[in-house]
Amino acid sequence: MKEAFFVSPDYIKQYGLPTSPNELQQHKLIQYRFITSNQLVPVLLNDNGQTVTVEMPNALIVNDTSLMVDAALKGLGIGRIVEPLVTELIDSGQLVPVLPEYWYPYSALYVYFHQDAQKAKRVRVLIDFLLEKLMPPAERKA
């Protein structure tokens, strides 16, 4: 799973599409702040296996992933979120990927539960939901 960077077609018409990590500094970021720690999420890129941190001016700061996507769709700046959450919007052309060759990889998502908990319908529903939303069909295991 990777952190996708994306913009709307309207954003590209107005500001252009960055073609290198250095160009990101001339674009505005829709920044994410963790609710619990109040910390801003650093902009990390993967440059041939090396982690690169990029400083970008903020268009706005959000603490909700839906707001991140909505702001990007409205052309307010470059959004970023784990790839599975925006795959459909990118595939449909509503969002355009930015520098996909530099997207930072994240470790896999794991769900831990007590052996008998899987028998509970609500746990099974949660697992199925997570599998559907966050994993390509070929990789699903349960």
Salt bridges, closest charged atoms under 4 A:
GLU3 OE2 - ARG80 NH1 3.70
ASP10 OD1 - LYS13 NZ 3.98
ASP116 OD1 - LYS119 NZ 3.68
ASP128 OD1 - ARG124 NH2 2.77
